[in-house]
Amino acid sequence: PFAAGLIPAERATLDRILPGASVYHLDITLSDDLTHLSGREEVRYTNREDAPLPEVVFRLFPNLLGGKATVTNLTVNRQPAEPAFRLQESEMIVPLASPLAVGESVVIGMDFAVDVPTTAGSNYASFATLDGIAALAHFYPLIAVFDDEGWNAEIPPTYGDVVYADSSFYRVRVAAPAEVVLVASGVEAESRREGGTQTVTYAAGPVRDFYLAASPRYTRHSQTVGQTTLHSYAPDSVAASAEQALDYAADALRTFDARFGDYPFTELDLIATPTLAGGIEYPGVVVVALALYERRGDFFETATAHEVAHQWFYSVVGNDQVDDPWLDESLVQYATWLYYRDVHGATGDAGFRRVLEGYWNRAQHADTPIGLPVAAYTEEEYGAIVYGRGPLFFDALAQTIGQEAMDALLRDYYRTYQWDIATPEGLQQLAEAHCDCDLSPLFREWVFGEGE
């Protein structure tokens, strides 16, 4: 079912990564008032690490985002298991009867129920039902990343992105009120209506997260760019802006396809939600604030292009968004700058540089390293340094190695780390290979600080 979501040139990816990737099967019901989810999850997890694993760790993000997630009837290979919870019940530790050997798989099943907040709460209302629109980010139990630090679980600051995840595959069946428009990561595999209920099955992968939105207020507008269909979902009251968002996203898709390599999926969804952020990225989904649709200022275009760029850097090329936020946010701001350069010429180039300088100026142009974890910055510093100084580092890198080498580097970076997780050290090594030079002084000055 996953091949339909990938452009033909990407379908060979399935043979390469599907056997070892986590595969989630979700069967969920969304309540009539869009404030409650319940259902069953089964996930096949394969140990791709270099040592046996005595446990598997899941994250329950609703418990950090103003909602409530509970898990019952936990099983490991059909046998009952008793989980342990930590980090305000946002970490669920699933013990295994015997350590999972390298290369071996286990099937973990559970029933889960989620209460969705009906106020803005935290993390920019990314997980909330407001004004008849349910924005359901990270609603289900999600396996944490096991990396060189072990199982990666922490309570992240909610002014940054909270999820760090591996590329996985999802088959998700959603039962919801028939009058609601559903939008999700991936592509629709099948749907049926019975009485007042619709049941839609989605197939998504490889993706780092599965996003779901629902609203009776949405109308869909569509446009095709190359091998990808863009869908824009928004209330009728902002129909003209929904069409405008499609045009911005189409220009962005063409720009980034040409600069970095092809967007790998056959679909990209743009969704207006009442988020308090300008926009938020999810795999195959771009969320932009409904307030920007209503105002239609310059930032509407910026936010749309920025979130589309995340489909390359965050979605396809992953990174630790909590510890290394600059690897996607600063690079995506630089990509947005390239969008303005390509779409709007010299005026757009100079104008967006002024925007970035303005961000950085909020921190008085401090030479704070861009490569710190989200938690090392105050909320104001985070915006100023990661979104302002960060992209100016990539410009400095381009000036150091030459724009031609920079363009080749970004194409190589996208290809090298596709579906994988990039690191700051990996980016530096790749950049040095492209210039045949030592970039340590530049990375120390901008990224790591002089102490590194």
N, C-alpha and C positions, 0 to 999 in steps of 0.2 A: 504493500500500500504506500510505501514511502517514495517510490520512484516518481509518482505523479507530481510530487512537490518539488522535484529537482529538475533543472534544465538538462537536456540530454547529455551535454558534456560532463555533467557532474554525477551521472547515475552510477558510474564505476566506483564512486566513493562508497556506495552501500556495501559492495563486496569487501572493501578494505576495512571499514570501521564498524559495520553493524555487528559482526560476530563478537567483538569485545566490549561494545558499548552497553550502557544500561538501557533497558527497554521497559518503559512504563505502560501499564494498561490501567486506565482510570475509567470508572463507570459512575457518573455523578448525577445528582438531581439538584436543580436550582429552584428554590422556593418561589412562590408567586410574587412575593414582594422583593425578590432579588437580594435578600439579606441573610440567606442561610443556604449552605451547600452540605450535602451528605453523600456518601458513596463508598466505593471499594477501590482500593489501589493494590495492584500486584506489580512487582518490579523484579526483573532479572538483573542481578548485579554480578559482574565478573571481576575477579581480583586481577588487575593489571599491574599491581605493584611488584616489588622484588622480594617480598617476604609474606608469610601467611598472616591473615587478619583474623583476630579473635572476635571482632565485632564489626558492625556496619552502622554508620552514624547518619541520621536524617536531620534536616532542619524543618522546624514548624514556624515559618515566618509570621503567620497571622498573630502569634502570641507576642510578637514584638511590635506589631503594626496596629494595635488598637482593637484587634479582633480576638477570637478564641478558637483554637483548634484542639480537638481531642481525638485520641486514637484508641480503638478497642479491637479485640479479637486479632491480636498480632500473631502471625505464624511465620515460621522459617521452614521452608520445604514441607509445608502442610502441618508442621508440628507446632503446638502452642509455645509462645515465648513471652517473657516478661520484660518489657523495656524499662530503662532508667531514663530520667529526665534531668536536664541541667539548663543553665542559662535562661532562667525565667520560662522554663518549659519550651524553649525554642530549639533545644537540642535533644533528640531522642536517640539513645544508644541501644542498639539491638544486639544482644549477645548471641553468639553462634554456639551450637552444641560442641563443635570442634573447630579449630582454626581453619579458615577458608584458604586452601592451598593456592599458590600462584597458578593462574590460568583456569582455576575452577570457578563455577558459577553457583549462585544460590538464588532461590525465589522467595522473596519476602512479601507477605500479604497483610493487609490490615483494612479495617473499616475506619472511616474518619468522618468527622463532622466539623463544620466551620461556621462560626457566627461572623458576619461581615459588619464592620462598624458603619454607622449612619451619620457620623460626623467626620470632619476632615482628618482628625487624629494626627498621625505622624507620617513621615516619609512622603510628604507632599500629596497626601490622599491618593497614593498609588493603589491602595487596597481599601476601597470604601464604596458604599452605595449612596449616591447623592443625586438629588434632582432627577430621579428615574433612570440614572445611568450607573450600572454596576461595573466597576473597574477592579478586576480580580487578579491582581498580580500575586504570584508566589503562594497560591491558595492551598496547595497540596503538600504532603510530606515529600521533601526533595533530598536526595542523597548528597551529602557534603563532599567536598573534594579531599582526597587523600594526596598530600604532596610531601615535600621534603621536611615539613614540620609535623607530619602525621595528619590526623583528621582535622580539617580546617573548620573550626567552629568558634565563633566569638559573638559578642553582642556589638554589632556595627553601629556607628553614629548614623542617625536617620537623615542627616543632611547630605549623605553620599548614597551611592548605590549599595544595596545590602546583600546582593546575591553573588556568590562565586561558585561556578558550577561547571561540570564537564559536559561536552557534547553528548547528547543522548537521543533516544527515539521514543515517541509518544503515540499511543493509540487511545484516544479519549472519546468516550460516548457521553453526551450531555443531554439530559432530559430537562426541558424548560417550558414555561408557558408559551403557547403557540403564537401569541401576539408579539413576542419579544424578538428582536433581531440579535442574533449571536455573532460574535466575531472572535476568532481564535488564531493562534499560531498554526502554521501548516495549511493543509488543504482539506476541504470537505470530502470525505470518502463516501458517505451515504447519509440520507436523511429521510424521515417519514413523519407524518402527522396523524394523530389519533385523538379525536375529541379535542380537548383544550390543551393538548401536550404535543410538543415537537421533540423528536429525538434525532440528534445530529452526531455523527461520528467524524472525528478529525484524525488525520495522520500527519505527524510533524517529525522531522529529523533530517540531518543531525541538528539539534537545537539545545541550548543551555538551560532553557526554562520553557514552560508552557503558559501562555497568557490567554486569558479569557475575558471578554467584555460582553455586556448584555444590556439592551435598552429597547423599550417600545418606541423611543423617540428617533431612532436612527433611520436614515435613508441612505442608500448606497449609490455612489457615483464611481465610474470606472474608466480606466484608460490603459492602453497597452504600450509598453516600451520594450522593443526587442522580444525576448522570450518570456517576459514577466508581465503579468496583469496587476495593475495597481487598483486597489479599491479604497475609496474614501467614505468613511461612515461618520455622519454628523446629523444633528437635528435639522429639520427643514428651515428653521429660522435663520440658519447660517449656510444655506445651500450654495450661495455664490462663493463663500470662503472655502467650502468643501471642494469645489471645482478648482479654486485657486491653489489649494494644498496639493491637489493632483498635479497641477502644472509645475509647482516647485519641486515636488518629489520626482517627477519625470526628468526635469533638468538635472537634479542631483544624481539620479540613477545613471543617466547618460554620462555625466562627468566622472563618476567614480568607477563605472565600468571601464571607461577609457583609461583612467589613471592607475587603477589598482588591480584590475582583473574583474571578471564577470561576477555579478550578483548571482548566487547559485540556485535561487529558488524561483519557482514559477509564479509566485504570488507575493505581494507586499501590501499589507493593510495599514491605512492611516485612520486613526480614531481620535475623535474629539471627546475628551472627558473633563470633568471638573477638577483635574489635578491642579495643585498649587505651584507645580514646577512649570517651566516653559514647555518642556516636553520630557518624555521618558522613553528609553529604548527597551524593546523586547525582541526576541528572535522572530523575524518576519512581520513585526508589528511596530509601528511608529505611533506613539501617543503624543498629541499636542494639546495644550490647554484650550478648553472651550473659550476661555476669556480672550485668547489671541485670535480665535476665529471671529469673535464679536468685534474686536478692536481693529483688526487688519492693519496693524502697523508694520514697520520694517522687521521687528523681531519675529513676526509670524513666519516670514521666509527663513530667517536665521535658524529658528528652532526646528523647522521642518527639515532643512538641509542637514543640520547637525544630527538629528535623530536618524535620518537615512544613512549618514556616514557610519553610524554605529553598527549598521548591518555588516559592514566589513570589519570594523574594529570594536569588538566586544562579542558580537554574535558569531561570526566565522572564526576570526582570530580572538581567542579568549585571553583573559588576564585576571589576576587577583584584583577585583575592583575595590576591595576594602583596603588592601595593603599597598597596591600599586595603581591608584586611580588615574595617574597621569598617562599610563600606557594606553588607555582608551580615551579618556576625556581630553587630554591635551592634544593627542594625535587627531582626534575627531574635530577639535576646534581648528587645527591646522588644515584638515581636509575641508572644513567649511570655508576657510579662507581661500583654498584652491577653487572651491565652487564659485565664490564671488569673483575670483580672478578670471575663471573660464567663462562664466555666464554674463558677467557685467563689465569685464575688461578692466582697464586701468582705474576707472572710478571706483568700481567694486573692490579692487585690490587695496587701494589707499583707504577707502572708507572702512573696510573691515579691520585693517591694521589699527585705525583709530579706536575702533570698538575694543580691540584686545588691549591696547594701551590704557584705555579707560578702565577695564577690569583690573589690570595690574595696579593702576593708580589708587584703587581702593585700599591697597596695602602700602601706599606711598612708594611704589616701585621697589619694595624690599627685595633683596636678593635671597629670599627664603628658598631652599631647594624645592623643586617641583616634585621630587621623587619620594615624598613622605607618605605614610599611611593617612587615610582620611582623618583618623582620630588625633593625629599630630597637629592638625590645623583647627583653628576656630572656624565657625561656619563662614564668617566673612573672609578669613584668610583662604579658605578652601576655594571659594569662587575666584578670588583675586589671583591666587598663585597657580592653581591647576588649570583654570579656564582663561587666564590672562597671560601670565608669564610662561606657562607651559607651551602654548603654540608658538610663542616667540623663540623658544629653544629650538623647535623644529625648523624655524626659519634660519636661525643661526647655524644649525647643522647643514641646511641646504647651501648656505653661503660658504661654509667651510669646505664641503666636499663637491660643490657644484650642483646646479639644479638638475642636470642630466643624470648624475649619479644618484641624487636624491629620488628622482622619479623611478629609477631602476631599483633602488633600495626598497621603496614602498611596495612595488610589484612583487619583489622577491620575498619581503616580509609577509605579505598576504598569502603567497603560495606556500612558503615554508611552514607557517604556523596554522594553516587552514585546519579547522576543527580541533586544534590543539590549544595549549595554554602557553602564551609567550611570557618572557621574563625581561626585566630591564637589561640583564647581562646578555641575554640572547639578542636583543635589539642592538646593543652596542657592538657585539661581535660581528653581526651582519653588516652594520654600518662600516666598521673598520675593514671588512673584506671588500666592500664596494669602493673604498677610497685608498686601500692599501696604506693606511696611516693609523697613527695612535690617536684616538679620540678621548683618551682618559682625561686630559685637562678640561676639555669642553664639557664632558659629562659631570666632572667634579664641580665645575663652576655653576652649572645649571640644575643638574638632576640630583646628585647625591650630597652635595656640600663638600667643603674642603676637608672634612674629617675622614672622608672615605678613602 
